[in-house]
Amino acid sequence: MAFSPSDLYQEVLLVIASRAAAGDLTSRAWLVTEILHSHPLKRDRKRDRDDFSICCRNLAVSAAVDRALAQLKHQDEGGDPDQAELEIPTLPGYRHLRRVYPIRRTEGIFLVPLDQMTDGEIAAKIDTYRAASRGFAAHADELNRYLTARKRAA
C-alpha cells in the first residue's frame, strides 16, 4: 500500500497528540528523528539508500513536523479552534488550557507541558492571547462599522 504525504502528516499529529496526552516534553528535532526511525530504510534496496532519497525523506518529514507546529502556532495566535487539525488535550477542569504549548527555546522548538513552562513562557503566552483578542475585537468593530454604514447607505 502506498504511503502518502497525508499519511505522514497524520502520523506526526498522532505522535504529537500521544506525547501531549502523556505530558512529555517533545522537541522538533526529536519528532523528526522519531518519525524517520519508525520508517527505516531497507538494507537490501540500494536505491532507498542513495543521497537523493535520504534528502527527500528528511525534507518530507521535516515539512510534516513543521506543518503541525505551524498549526499549533496558528491556534496560539487566534486561529479558529474548530478548524484545528491537531487536538491537544486540555487540563482537567479547564476548557482552554492545553497540556502542551509550542515554545521556542535556545535549543530549538519544543512542545512543552504547561507544568514545565517557566513563568516567563506562560506570561509570553498570556501576551500572545491578549494581543490576538485585541485583533479580533478590532476586526469585529470594523465589521460592525461597515454594516452600519451599509445600512445607512441603503
HELIX and SHEET records of a PDB file:
HELIX    1   1 PRO A    5  ALA A   22  1                                  18    
HELIX    2   2 ARG A   28  HIS A   37  1                                  10    
HELIX    3   3 LYS A   46  ARG A   49  5                                   4    
HELIX    4   4 ASP A   51  ASP A   76  1                                  26    
HELIX    5   5 PRO A   81  GLN A   83  5                                   3    
HELIX    6   6 LEU A  114  GLN A  116  5                                   3    
HELIX    7   7 ASP A  119  ALA A  153  1                                  35    
SHEET    1   A 3 THR A  26  SER A  27  0                                        
SHEET    2   A 3 GLY A 108  PRO A 113 -1                                        
SHEET    3   A 3 VAL A 100  ARG A 105 -1                                        
END                                                                             
